[in-house]
Amino acid sequence: MMIELNGVSVTQPNAPELSILDIENWSVDYRQTVFVHGPSGSGKSTLLNLVSGLLECREGSISVLGERLDQMSRRRRDRFRANHIGYVFQRFNLVSYLNAIENIELARSFSERGDRKTSADTIRPLLDSLNVASREWLKPVSQLSMGQQQRVAIARALVNRPELLVADEPTSSLDQDNRDTFLSVLMSIIEEHKMTLLFVSHDMGLAGHFTKVQALNDINRVV
């Protein structure tokens, strides 16, 4: 399995009597494209943060690519994420004063995988595939539209060729036509590079693009 969660429980940081997630057993197979849906505040981002190692698992076990994240130090989790997991954040988390290529190169610098090809060999074809116009590449990302910033964030998440891509509502700023175009491009890249995709959103209109669709309430025992 790509992802396996067993007996995972997460509570509110300042209110340990209040649970956010309580997952008995849940898994994602290699190369699945999984869509987990639920309303805002239901724990979708918490689930992604656990799977990517951004949030420490204090109860239960989490395995990704056969490695136990719950047994790793924070530093080891950070290194594991840089080498194996791409994360598309809801608010993008780009460095506003850097341009598109610099933001993506920054992500490349954290990974130990592969050789260090030039930007022309790796980053520019990736931006092309995501329909980011070359005239936008050298602008500070703060000067790009929300849609273009989103595509740069996707390119940053993909640049290290991760086995797993997790995405936190990355289409929330797009209209329907751009949303569907974006998802078609994303799925083509996922298929080309044989990745696994874990995508969370409240928008059920996206479900038809995925091979597996689940409501977070069906795997989370918190009522």
trRosetta pair geometry for C-beta under 8 A, 3 or more apart (Angstrom, degrees):
i j d omega theta_ij theta_ji phi_ij phi_ji
1 4 4.8 90 93 -54 142 102
1 27 4.7 -59 -149 -167 147 120
1 28 6.7 113 -174 69 95 43
1 29 5.9 -79 -125 -102 68 50
1 30 7.4 -164 -150 -31 26 74
1 63 7.2 85 84 95 106 115
2 28 5.1 -52 67 99 106 91
2 29 6.2 80 5 157 97 16
2 30 4.9 138 -51 -82 103 54
2 31 7.9 165 -47 -6 136 42
2 32 7.3 -147 21 29 136 97
2 64 6.8 3 162 -151 62 65
2 65 6.5 0 -148 -68 58 57
2 163 7.2 -163 -136 138 109 109
2 164 6.1 143 178 -87 121 113
2 196 4.6 63 -137 -42 171 174
3 26 7.7 -21 121 117 104 84
3 27 6.1 166 92 -152 67 51
3 28 4.1 30 42 37 109 102
3 51 5.8 -10 -132 -138 132 115
3 62 7.8 -25 -162 -166 81 83
3 63 7.2 154 -156 87 35 63
3 64 5.6 -1 -102 -104 70 75
3 164 7.4 103 -54 -123 104 144
3 196 7.7 -177 -15 136 101 149
3 198 7.0 41 -20 -63 157 141
4 26 7.7 162 -151 87 40 50
4 27 4.7 -1 -103 -106 69 98
4 61 7.6 -5 112 112 94 98
4 62 7.4 162 86 -153 57 39
4 63 4.4 4 53 53 101 105
5 8 4.7 -49 -175 -7 108 135
5 23 5.1 13 125 111 131 134
5 25 7.1 158 89 -150 68 30
5 26 4.6 1 54 56 108 92
5 27 7.2 -165 23 -72 66 53
5 50 7.5 52 -107 127 127 133
5 51 7.8 -70 -61 -85 116 87
5 60 6.8 33 -176 146 78 132
5 61 7.4 171 -149 89 41 57
5 62 5.5 -2 -104 -106 76 76
6 24 7.5 -9 -150 159 52 42
6 25 5.6 12 -110 -104 71 71
6 60 5.8 -176 94 -168 53 96
6 61 4.9 2 56 54 99 96
7 23 7.7 -50 5 89 1 63
7 24 6.5 16 -79 -142 48 44
7 25 7.9 14 -33 -66 56 63
7 59 6.8 -100 138 147 90 82
7 60 3.7 -173 98 -112 72 95
7 61 6.7 49 53 14 96 75
8 21 6.5 -15 119 122 99 116
8 22 7.7 179 94 -144 58 28
8 23 4.6 1 59 56 99 101
8 50 6.7 87 -174 -177 145 154
8 57 6.1 -63 -131 -144 103 115
8 59 6.7 129 -147 94 38 73
8 60 3.6 -140 -80 85 47 155
8 61 7.3 -107 -68 48 87 32
8 62 6.3 58 -89 -64 132 94
9 19 6.5 -62 -165 -134 93 114
9 21 6.7 -175 -142 97 34 70
9 22 5.0 17 -113 -112 85 72
9 23 7.6 -166 -71 27 48 61
9 58 8.0 -68 79 76 77 83
9 59 4.4 -25 50 86 95 131
9 60 6.0 132 4 -19 68 120
10 19 7.0 106 79 -161 50 70
10 20 4.7 -45 101 59 100 106
10 21 4.4 35 35 43 105 97
10 22 7.9 -140 31 -62 60 51
10 43 7.6 145 70 -145 125 119
10 46 5.8 -177 96 172 159 131
10 50 7.0 -118 -56 -71 139 130
10 55 7.4 23 -121 146 139 138
10 57 7.9 -78 -75 -123 97 61
10 58 7.7 112 -107 34 64 96
10 59 7.8 -167 -66 44 45 100
11 15 7.1 -130 162 96 100 59
11 16 4.6 66 121 -146 150 52
11 17 7.2 99 -157 23 133 11
11 18 6.1 120 -163 77 86 50
11 19 5.3 -59 -101 -101 72 50
11 20 6.5 156 -126 1 17 84
12 15 4.0 7 84 57 129 88
12 16 6.9 -132 64 -72 70 26
12 18 4.3 13 3 77 123 108
12 19 7.8 -111 -15 -74 77 8
12 20 6.3 125 -62 -45 62 100
15 18 4.4 22 115 18 114 115
19 22 5.2 7 173 -42 146 109
19 222 4.7 -153 106 -102 111 119
20 43 4.9 145 164 -105 88 112
20 46 5.3 159 138 -82 135 178
20 222 6.7 -100 146 -40 13 171
21 43 4.9 146 -68 -172 92 145
21 46 5.7 -164 -26 112 124 129
21 47 6.4 141 -99 -74 149 79
21 50 7.5 -95 61 -24 161 150
21 220 5.4 -86 -137 -129 70 111
21 222 6.3 -104 -115 -9 19 129
22 220 6.3 96 50 -167 60 67
22 221 4.2 -72 96 58 108 96
22 222 5.0 128 15 -47 102 81
23 26 5.2 -51 -179 -1 124 123
23 47 8.0 92 -45 -114 146 101
23 60 7.5 98 70 -171 84 171
23 219 5.6 14 -127 152 102 90
23 220 5.9 -44 -75 -99 82 58
23 221 7.1 172 -85 0 30 89
24 221 6.5 67 -28 -33 96 130
26 219 4.8 55 -92 -160 133 130
28 32 5.5 -139 -174 61 86 131
28 34 5.3 -85 -124 -26 120 154
28 196 6.4 117 136 180 119 132
28 198 6.2 -68 -93 -81 171 109
28 212 7.6 -178 -129 69 84 152
29 32 4.9 94 63 -27 80 121
29 196 7.8 -164 101 -118 43 125
30 196 5.9 -104 -149 -66 40 121
31 194 5.9 -46 -102 -169 111 71
31 195 7.3 122 -113 94 59 21
31 196 5.6 -84 -63 -80 19 75
32 196 5.8 27 49 -140 63 93
32 197 7.5 -122 107 47 54 66
32 211 5.5 -128 -154 76 72 123
32 212 5.4 4 -177 5 122 128
33 187 6.8 12 -111 -122 163 94
33 190 6.2 78 -89 137 115 157
33 196 7.6 -167 -78 -161 45 48
33 197 4.3 12 -126 56 74 115
33 199 7.2 9 -178 3 81 117
33 209 7.4 -84 134 128 139 77
33 210 4.7 -139 117 -139 97 73
33 211 4.9 102 48 12 83 93
33 212 7.0 160 81 26 48 78
34 196 7.8 12 2 177 103 90
34 197 6.6 180 28 95 63 65
34 198 5.1 -8 66 -111 110 63
34 199 6.8 165 86 26 55 72
34 210 6.4 88 -133 -174 10 128
34 211 7.4 -48 -71 65 50 80
34 212 4.6 -23 -110 75 75 110
34 213 7.8 171 -159 -81 54 29
34 214 7.0 -9 -171 15 99 107
35 199 5.3 -25 -105 76 65 101
35 200 7.7 141 -163 -98 51 32
35 201 7.1 -38 -161 33 95 99
35 206 6.3 -177 -138 110 141 103
35 207 5.6 -176 98 -120 155 60
35 209 7.4 107 -59 68 137 83
35 210 3.9 -173 -19 7 112 168
35 212 7.0 173 25 91 68 55
35 213 4.8 -13 67 -111 106 73
35 214 7.3 158 86 27 57 60
36 44 6.3 166 109 -130 109 97
36 47 6.8 -74 108 94 161 158
36 198 7.1 8 -1 -171 114 84
36 199 7.3 165 24 83 71 47
36 200 4.8 -28 73 -104 95 83
36 214 5.4 -19 -109 74 72 91
36 215 7.6 95 -161 -153 64 11
36 216 5.4 75 172 -71 104 82
36 219 7.8 -57 -133 28 119 134
37 44 8.0 -15 -147 -96 19 134
37 200 7.2 163 -87 -157 34 61
37 201 6.0 -28 -109 78 80 64
37 202 6.3 106 -163 -127 85 27
37 203 7.5 -124 -126 54 114 34
37 204 5.9 64 -151 -85 164 73
37 207 7.1 -45 -36 -79 140 104
37 213 7.2 4 -3 -169 112 90
37 214 7.5 171 22 89 72 42
37 215 5.8 -46 71 -109 83 57
37 216 6.8 -134 84 -14 32 86
38 42 3.7 -114 145 79 125 154
38 43 7.2 -17 100 50 155 73
38 44 5.5 178 55 -57 111 108
38 200 7.5 -29 31 -165 92 103
38 202 6.6 -65 87 -101 33 73
38 215 6.2 106 -76 -167 84 69
38 216 3.6 -38 -42 24 142 121
38 217 6.3 143 -111 -25 113 81
39 42 5.1 109 62 -37 67 120
39 202 5.6 58 -119 -124 34 120
40 202 6.1 -38 -44 -57 69 146
42 216 5.3 127 129 79 124 143
42 217 7.2 -68 -168 -57 132 82
42 220 7.5 151 162 55 93 158
43 46 4.5 -54 -160 43 71 122
43 47 6.0 81 140 -30 85 93
43 216 6.2 168 70 169 96 142
43 220 6.0 129 69 -117 146 161
43 222 7.2 106 -29 49 152 140
44 47 5.8 -52 -156 29 32 113
44 48 6.8 26 151 -13 64 103
44 168 7.1 138 126 -137 103 84
44 169 7.7 83 112 -37 142 102
44 200 3.9 157 -177 170 118 143
44 201 7.7 157 -174 -35 161 15
44 202 7.9 -130 -16 -56 157 74
44 216 5.9 -109 -80 -69 80 150
45 48 5.6 -53 -151 38 38 110
45 49 6.2 38 152 -21 69 106
45 90 7.1 -56 -97 -17 121 130
45 168 5.5 51 -107 -138 85 131
45 200 7.2 -157 -65 84 47 148
46 49 5.7 -55 -145 37 31 112
46 50 6.5 34 154 -21 64 103
46 55 6.6 -13 -155 10 65 171
47 50 5.9 -56 -153 33 30 111
47 51 6.4 23 155 -15 65 109
47 200 6.8 132 67 -72 120 148
47 216 7.0 -139 -28 -128 150 116
48 51 5.8 -58 -145 40 33 109
48 52 6.0 16 161 -6 68 114
48 54 7.9 14 119 31 73 124
48 87 7.4 120 164 -137 114 101
48 166 4.8 147 -148 166 102 133
48 168 5.4 -129 37 -75 169 102
48 198 6.9 169 -108 115 86 117
48 200 6.1 -118 -46 5 118 133
49 52 6.1 -61 -137 47 27 101
49 54 4.2 -82 -154 72 81 110
49 55 3.8 65 131 -10 109 113
50 53 7.8 35 177 -66 27 26
50 54 7.9 -68 -47 53 20 73
50 55 5.1 -48 -74 70 57 110
50 57 5.8 79 -150 -75 100 97
50 62 5.9 -158 160 -94 97 157
50 69 7.8 132 170 98 63 146
51 62 6.8 -147 -103 -167 46 129
51 64 6.4 112 -172 -78 72 127
51 69 7.9 154 -155 3 26 164
51 85 7.9 165 129 -134 83 145
51 164 7.8 -128 152 155 112 145
51 166 6.1 147 91 -87 123 148
51 198 6.5 -40 116 80 166 165
52 81 5.5 62 177 -120 82 120
52 85 5.1 172 -131 143 83 153
52 87 5.4 53 -132 -84 156 123
52 166 5.5 -113 -61 32 115 150
53 64 7.7 -100 -41 20 102 144
53 69 4.9 -136 -90 -150 94 125
53 72 7.0 -21 -135 73 126 135
53 77 3.4 -171 179 -174 128 110
53 78 7.1 -150 120 -60 124 37
53 80 6.1 103 -23 74 167 114
53 81 5.0 -139 54 -54 122 113
53 85 7.4 154 17 30 105 154
54 77 7.8 -171 -60 140 25 126
54 81 7.4 73 -54 -90 74 161
54 87 7.7 78 -40 -109 129 163
56 70 7.8 96 -175 -128 65 62
56 74 7.1 -55 -76 -84 109 89
56 77 7.9 -145 -94 -18 69 166
57 60 6.1 -88 177 73 116 83
57 61 7.3 102 132 -129 147 18
57 62 4.9 173 -45 -1 161 120
57 69 6.4 91 7 101 125 99
57 70 4.0 -68 77 -99 122 99
60 70 7.0 -150 97 -87 56 159
61 68 6.2 -51 -160 -140 100 103
61 70 5.2 -125 -130 28 50 144
62 68 7.1 115 75 -157 53 56
62 69 4.5 -36 93 51 107 111
62 70 5.1 121 29 -34 83 98
63 66 6.1 -2 178 -130 115 17
63 67 6.5 150 -153 68 71 31
63 68 5.5 -35 -94 -90 78 56
63 69 7.1 -177 -99 2 23 81
64 67 5.9 -30 68 58 67 87
64 69 5.9 41 10 -39 105 116
64 80 7.6 119 77 153 121 127
64 84 7.2 141 130 117 116 135
64 85 7.1 -3 159 -68 152 123
64 164 6.5 -71 -168 -5 116 162
65 84 5.9 -86 -8 -173 154 149
65 163 6.1 87 -84 79 125 150
65 164 7.3 -126 -43 -21 103 121
67 72 7.5 35 155 -49 107 127
67 80 6.4 -154 109 -139 153 141
68 71 4.1 38 109 17 119 113
68 72 7.0 166 100 -26 67 85
69 72 5.6 -55 -154 22 41 118
69 77 5.8 69 -154 -114 90 105
69 80 7.2 -155 -105 87 86 156
72 76 3.9 -130 -168 91 107 120
72 77 4.7 138 105 -56 129 79
72 80 6.6 -52 -139 -9 170 140
73 76 4.8 94 52 9 77 101
73 77 7.1 -139 94 -5 40 87
74 77 5.7 -56 -149 36 32 112
74 78 6.4 35 153 -22 66 104
75 78 5.7 -52 -150 33 31 113
75 79 6.5 28 153 -15 64 106
76 79 5.7 -55 -148 39 34 110
76 80 6.1 37 153 -22 67 106
77 80 5.5 -53 -144 37 31 113
77 81 6.2 33 156 -20 65 105
78 81 5.8 -54 -148 35 29 111
78 82 6.5 29 154 -19 63 106
79 82 5.8 -53 -148 35 32 112
79 83 6.4 18 158 -10 64 112
79 112 7.4 15 -166 -6 97 122
80 83 6.1 -69 -150 44 27 104
80 84 5.8 -31 173 27 67 118
80 85 7.3 39 129 2 75 109
81 84 6.9 -86 -127 55 19 77
81 85 4.6 -54 -145 52 64 115
81 87 7.2 -1 -175 -25 116 120
82 85 8.0 0 -19 49 14 75
82 107 8.0 -174 -141 -171 84 68
82 110 4.1 -116 -138 131 135 105
82 111 4.9 -161 154 -85 91 62
82 112 7.4 80 108 -2 114 76
82 160 7.1 172 170 -91 59 178
83 111 5.5 133 -94 -144 53 83
83 112 5.7 -23 -92 41 114 87
83 113 5.1 125 -147 -35 83 111
83 160 7.1 -127 -136 158 28 138
83 162 7.9 121 126 -112 32 82
84 162 5.6 89 164 -148 30 87
84 163 5.4 -22 -164 27 85 102
84 164 6.4 35 147 26 84 97
85 162 5.2 91 -126 -160 9 141
85 163 7.7 -41 -77 56 51 73
85 164 4.9 -22 -112 77 77 102
85 165 7.5 152 -164 -95 58 29
85 166 6.5 4 -173 3 107 105
86 156 7.9 153 -154 110 102 57
86 157 3.4 101 174 172 107 81
86 158 5.6 40 -131 -72 165 39
86 159 8.0 137 -111 26 122 57
86 160 6.9 173 -77 51 96 94
86 162 4.0 -166 -21 20 88 142
86 164 7.2 -174 28 98 69 52
86 165 4.4 -16 67 -112 108 78
86 166 7.2 174 88 27 56 61
86 195 8.0 -25 27 -148 122 146
87 157 5.8 -146 56 -120 29 112
87 165 7.9 -177 -74 -158 27 56
87 166 5.4 -9 -113 66 68 97
87 167 7.9 167 -162 -83 42 41
87 168 7.7 16 -176 -7 85 104
88 92 8.0 -24 -170 -112 69 50
88 153 5.6 101 -141 134 82 105
88 154 5.7 10 -105 -94 128 62
88 157 4.8 -65 -62 -35 77 160
88 165 7.1 31 -11 179 103 97
88 166 7.1 -160 28 99 72 50
88 167 4.1 6 55 -119 119 79
88 168 6.5 -167 95 26 70 67
88 170 4.7 -13 138 -75 131 135
89 92 5.8 -129 76 -32 95 4
89 93 4.4 51 45 -1 153 114
89 153 6.8 -106 43 -167 75 135
89 168 5.7 -4 -145 46 36 123
90 168 4.3 -75 -46 115 86 107
90 169 4.9 27 -113 62 102 101
90 170 7.1 -130 -108 -79 45 49
90 172 6.8 22 -154 16 92 139
92 149 5.4 -16 -121 147 164 107
92 150 6.5 -108 -90 -94 113 50
92 152 7.7 46 -159 76 121 93
92 153 4.3 -119 -140 -73 82 143
93 153 7.3 101 49 -127 71 117
94 98 7.5 -134 169 64 89 99
94 103 5.1 -13 -150 -134 95 148
94 141 4.7 -69 138 100 144 160
94 149 6.1 -128 8 -162 148 99
94 152 6.3 42 -99 105 143 122
94 153 6.0 -105 -55 -79 104 90
94 156 7.4 177 -100 -20 88 157
95 98 4.3 43 91 15 111 116
95 102 7.5 -82 71 114 121 104
95 103 5.7 -176 36 -104 89 90
95 106 6.8 70 3 1 135 168
95 141 7.4 103 75 30 50 126
96 140 6.5 38 153 169 59 108
96 141 6.1 -118 -138 70 40 90
96 142 4.1 51 -174 -60 96 110
97 140 5.3 -40 -149 -136 35 125
97 142 6.9 3 -74 -6 43 124
98 102 3.8 -128 -174 98 108 124
98 103 5.0 144 103 -59 121 75
98 106 7.0 30 155 -27 173 133
98 140 6.7 111 68 -132 14 71
98 141 6.6 9 81 -1 64 104
99 102 5.0 91 51 13 70 105
99 103 7.1 -130 98 -9 33 90
99 137 6.4 62 158 148 119 49
99 138 4.9 -16 -153 -153 162 31
99 139 5.7 126 -125 67 99 26
99 140 5.8 -78 -80 -84 63 32
99 141 6.6 139 -145 -41 29 73
100 103 5.9 -58 -152 33 28 111
100 104 6.6 18 156 -12 64 108
100 127 6.4 84 142 -109 137 138
100 132 6.5 162 -153 159 162 150
100 136 6.4 62 -22 125 141 85
100 137 4.9 -94 55 -143 122 51
100 138 7.6 -68 30 -51 89 24
100 139 7.4 38 -15 55 94 69
100 141 6.1 115 -73 -83 62 96
100 144 7.4 77 -65 -51 106 151
100 152 4.6 -119 -131 -120 95 124
100 155 7.4 39 -180 65 103 144
101 104 5.9 -61 -150 40 32 107
101 105 6.1 34 153 -21 68 108
101 119 5.6 37 -161 -156 119 142
101 123 5.5 99 -133 135 81 150
101 124 7.6 -1 -102 -69 112 75
101 127 7.8 -58 -79 -39 75 147
101 137 5.5 46 -33 176 102 98
101 138 7.0 -7 13 -86 116 60
102 105 5.6 -52 -141 38 32 113
102 106 6.4 42 154 -28 62 101
103 106 5.7 -50 -156 25 29 116
103 107 7.2 27 149 -14 60 100
103 141 6.1 28 -36 -37 145 140
103 152 6.0 54 75 162 142 118
103 156 5.7 -63 133 -84 96 130
104 107 5.7 -50 -158 33 40 110
104 108 6.6 42 145 -21 67 103
104 119 8.0 111 88 -133 115 98
104 123 4.9 133 104 -129 143 119
104 126 7.5 161 -153 81 154 137
104 127 7.8 -116 -31 -57 159 105
104 152 7.1 -119 -51 -170 101 81
104 155 5.5 -43 -98 121 131 104
104 156 4.8 -134 -104 -94 68 71
104 159 5.1 137 -173 -62 100 151
105 108 5.3 -51 -149 34 39 116
105 109 6.5 46 152 -31 67 100
105 119 6.5 -42 -77 -91 112 110
105 123 6.8 -40 -60 -66 76 152
106 109 5.8 -48 -154 22 32 115
106 110 7.6 29 152 -19 58 99
106 156 7.8 -8 64 -139 89 116
107 110 6.3 -57 -164 26 38 109
107 111 7.4 28 149 -18 66 107
107 156 4.6 134 -18 -170 152 87
107 157 7.5 -103 -157 -73 161 28
107 159 5.6 116 92 48 120 129
107 160 6.7 -122 140 -27 99 108
108 111 6.1 -65 -158 30 41 108
108 116 7.7 112 156 -131 120 79
108 122 7.4 98 -100 109 142 149
108 123 7.8 -84 -38 -66 139 110
108 159 5.4 -79 -69 128 92 131
108 160 6.3 168 -111 -72 59 88
111 114 7.5 15 126 35 121 95
111 160 4.2 161 -66 -125 165 136
113 160 6.0 98 55 -174 121 100
113 161 7.3 -124 116 60 138 98
114 117 7.8 -40 145 -8 116 96
114 160 7.5 -179 23 -155 126 68
114 161 7.1 83 -37 34 147 125
117 121 3.8 -93 162 82 124 137
117 122 5.0 126 83 -32 118 111
118 121 5.0 97 57 5 73 101
118 122 7.3 170 85 11 38 90
119 122 6.5 -83 -141 55 29 84
119 123 4.5 -34 -158 34 76 122
119 124 6.2 81 144 -26 80 94
120 123 7.7 -18 -50 49 14 82
120 124 5.4 -9 -132 17 42 134
121 125 7.6 -28 170 2 26 118
122 125 7.0 -89 -168 38 14 100
122 126 6.6 4 157 -15 58 118
122 159 6.3 77 153 -158 115 89
123 126 5.6 -65 -153 38 32 114
123 127 6.3 28 156 -17 70 106
123 155 7.0 78 -153 165 74 123
123 159 6.4 4 -96 -123 77 121
124 127 5.7 -51 -144 37 34 109
124 128 6.3 40 154 -21 64 104
124 134 7.7 28 -151 -112 102 98
124 137 7.4 6 -112 -120 83 153
125 128 5.4 -52 -148 36 34 117
125 129 6.3 36 154 -23 67 104
126 129 5.8 -52 -148 33 31 111
126 130 6.6 15 155 -5 63 109
126 155 4.7 123 134 -143 114 101
126 158 6.2 175 -152 92 129 117
126 159 6.2 -100 -12 -96 177 75
127 130 5.9 -66 -148 47 32 102
127 132 4.2 -71 -172 60 90 119
127 134 7.7 111 113 -92 126 58
127 137 6.2 76 151 -99 169 107
127 151 7.6 92 -142 137 67 108
127 152 7.5 11 -114 -103 100 67
127 155 5.5 14 -79 -107 66 159
128 131 7.7 33 178 -73 34 28
128 132 7.4 -83 -68 51 23 73
128 134 7.7 8 -85 -64 85 90
129 185 6.9 148 152 -169 77 108
129 188 8.0 -144 -179 96 111 117
129 189 6.4 111 138 -83 135 112
130 151 4.4 154 149 -168 122 107
130 154 5.9 161 -124 83 146 123
130 155 5.6 -119 9 -62 153 101
130 185 6.1 120 -120 148 54 141
130 189 7.9 -1 -72 -50 87 146
131 151 6.8 -100 68 -136 73 156
131 181 7.9 -18 17 146 159 119
131 185 6.8 -103 -4 -96 108 160
132 136 5.7 -109 176 72 88 127
132 137 6.9 106 130 -76 113 77
132 148 6.0 105 -125 -150 92 87
132 151 5.0 178 -64 113 105 132
132 152 6.4 94 -104 -67 154 74
132 155 7.1 -58 -2 -32 143 143
133 136 5.0 90 69 -1 81 105
133 137 8.0 -128 103 -28 49 80
134 137 5.5 -27 -159 -9 49 121
135 139 8.0 32 141 -23 62 115
136 139 5.6 -61 -159 25 52 118
136 144 5.8 76 -165 -107 119 110
136 148 5.7 -105 -176 -166 158 143
139 143 4.6 -98 165 71 120 125
139 144 6.3 138 94 -56 123 86
140 143 5.2 89 70 0 80 102
141 144 5.2 -42 -158 17 55 119
141 149 5.6 99 177 -114 105 91
141 152 5.9 -137 -121 80 124 166
144 148 3.9 -116 178 92 115 122
144 149 5.0 148 93 -56 117 77
144 152 6.9 95 77 -13 169 135
145 148 4.7 92 53 10 80 101
145 149 6.9 -141 94 -5 41 86
146 149 5.6 -53 -146 37 32 113
146 150 6.4 39 153 -25 63 104
146 173 4.4 -108 143 158 132 147
147 150 5.6 -51 -153 29 31 116
147 151 6.8 28 152 -17 63 103
147 173 6.7 -152 -71 110 61 108
147 174 6.0 92 -107 -97 99 90
147 178 6.1 -57 -128 175 136 149
148 151 5.7 -53 -151 35 37 110
148 152 6.5 39 150 -19 66 102
149 152 5.6 -53 -150 35 35 113
149 153 6.4 38 150 -22 66 104
150 153 5.6 -54 -152 34 32 114
150 154 6.6 34 149 -20 65 101
150 170 5.9 129 -161 -179 109 92
150 171 7.9 96 -172 -96 151 38
150 173 6.4 -167 -55 56 136 122
150 174 7.3 -93 46 -51 169 108
150 182 7.6 -12 118 -137 128 148
151 154 5.4 -46 -149 32 37 114
151 155 6.5 39 151 -19 65 102
151 182 7.5 -126 -85 -126 92 108
152 155 5.6 -52 -149 36 34 113
152 156 6.4 39 150 -22 65 103
153 156 5.6 -49 -148 33 32 115
153 157 6.6 32 152 -18 63 105
153 170 7.2 -162 95 -135 125 116
154 157 5.7 -58 -152 36 33 110
154 158 6.3 18 155 -11 67 114
154 170 6.8 94 -73 -176 100 153
154 186 6.7 -99 -152 -101 142 102
155 158 5.9 -67 -144 44 30 105
155 159 6.3 51 157 -56 67 95
156 159 6.0 -32 -145 -6 28 117
157 162 7.3 -60 165 13 71 133
157 165 6.1 89 145 -139 119 99
157 167 7.7 104 142 -87 173 84
158 161 7.2 35 175 -82 63 37
158 162 7.2 -111 -126 20 39 91
158 165 6.9 0 -87 -100 77 130
158 189 6.4 -26 -133 159 153 139
158 193 7.6 147 -161 21 104 164
161 193 5.9 -145 -142 -161 86 133
162 165 5.9 130 79 -69 119 69
162 195 6.7 60 91 -128 70 120
163 195 6.3 167 -172 -130 29 70
163 196 6.4 22 149 18 72 97
164 195 6.8 153 -98 -170 18 91
164 196 4.9 -22 -109 69 71 103
164 197 7.9 162 -160 -85 56 26
164 198 6.9 8 -173 4 101 105
165 190 6.8 -111 32 -104 138 100
165 195 5.3 38 -6 158 106 141
165 196 7.2 176 26 86 67 51
165 197 5.1 -16 69 -110 100 71
165 198 7.4 180 91 31 51 64
166 197 7.9 154 -89 -161 33 50
166 198 4.7 -15 -111 71 78 101
166 199 7.6 180 -157 -77 45 41
167 170 4.8 -60 -174 -12 110 120
167 197 7.0 -5 4 -167 113 94
167 198 7.3 169 23 91 68 53
167 199 4.5 -5 61 -116 109 77
167 200 7.2 -178 90 26 61 62
168 200 5.9 -5 -121 58 54 104
169 172 4.6 29 158 -38 106 118
169 200 6.4 -47 -43 98 72 74
169 201 4.8 125 -103 -107 72 76
169 202 7.2 11 -104 7 122 79
169 203 7.7 114 -134 3 89 105
170 182 7.9 -143 117 147 105 138
170 199 7.8 -77 17 -143 102 99
171 174 4.9 -64 -166 36 73 119
171 179 4.5 78 -170 -134 126 97
171 182 6.2 167 -105 80 101 139
171 183 6.9 -11 -77 -56 142 100
171 201 6.9 -1 44 -110 101 145
171 203 6.9 -90 84 45 115 153
171 206 6.7 149 45 -88 150 134
172 201 7.4 -172 -65 -134 89 101
172 203 7.5 -175 -95 -26 67 129
174 178 4.3 -130 -166 96 109 108
174 179 4.2 150 104 -68 121 76
174 182 6.2 -96 -109 1 173 144
175 178 5.3 78 55 23 74 103
175 179 6.6 -132 97 -14 31 96
176 179 5.4 -56 -143 35 27 117
176 180 6.3 22 162 -16 65 105
176 205 7.4 -65 -124 145 100 152
177 180 6.2 -58 -150 36 27 105
177 181 6.4 25 154 -15 63 109
178 181 5.6 -54 -143 40 34 112
178 182 6.0 38 156 -23 66 108
179 182 5.8 -58 -149 36 25 112
179 183 6.4 21 156 -16 63 108
179 205 7.9 53 119 106 147 119
179 206 7.4 -99 163 -89 119 97
180 183 5.8 -54 -145 37 31 109
180 184 6.4 35 154 -21 64 104
181 184 5.8 -55 -152 33 31 112
181 185 6.6 28 153 -15 65 105
182 185 5.8 -58 -153 37 32 109
182 186 6.2 31 152 -19 67 109
183 186 5.4 -52 -142 38 34 114
183 187 6.1 33 159 -19 67 105
183 206 6.6 -177 -95 -143 153 95
183 209 4.8 -67 161 -118 132 166
184 187 6.0 -55 -145 37 27 108
184 188 6.5 31 153 -22 61 106
184 209 7.8 -118 -71 -126 52 122
185 188 5.7 -56 -153 32 31 113
185 189 6.6 27 152 -16 65 105
186 189 5.9 -58 -153 36 32 109
186 190 6.3 34 151 -20 67 107
186 197 7.8 100 151 -121 108 150
187 190 5.4 -49 -143 36 36 116
187 191 6.2 35 156 -18 66 105
187 197 8.0 -81 -106 -6 64 164
187 209 6.0 -136 -58 -178 139 106
188 191 5.9 -57 -149 39 29 109
188 192 6.2 30 153 -22 64 108
189 192 5.6 -52 -142 35 31 113
189 193 6.2 1 167 7 66 111
189 195 7.8 3 125 19 76 130
190 193 6.8 -75 -145 51 21 89
190 195 4.8 -97 -146 59 70 104
190 197 5.1 -30 -127 -43 145 126
191 194 7.4 23 -173 -74 30 43
197 210 7.7 -128 92 -122 117 98
199 206 7.6 -115 128 139 132 139
199 210 6.9 -142 48 -90 124 132
200 216 7.6 43 -138 -65 113 120
201 206 5.7 44 68 32 151 148
203 206 5.1 73 101 -10 100 107
204 207 5.5 -10 -170 -23 62 118
206 209 5.8 -50 179 23 69 115
206 210 7.4 49 136 -17 85 110
207 210 6.2 -75 -164 34 45 107
207 213 4.7 40 -154 -115 104 144
210 213 5.7 122 83 -68 121 82
214 218 5.6 -121 -172 62 91 126
214 219 6.2 40 157 -23 135 118
215 218 4.6 97 68 -8 88 103
215 219 7.9 170 91 4 55 80
216 219 6.3 -73 -158 47 41 94
216 220 5.2 11 158 2 80 124
217 220 6.0 -65 -116 55 28 95
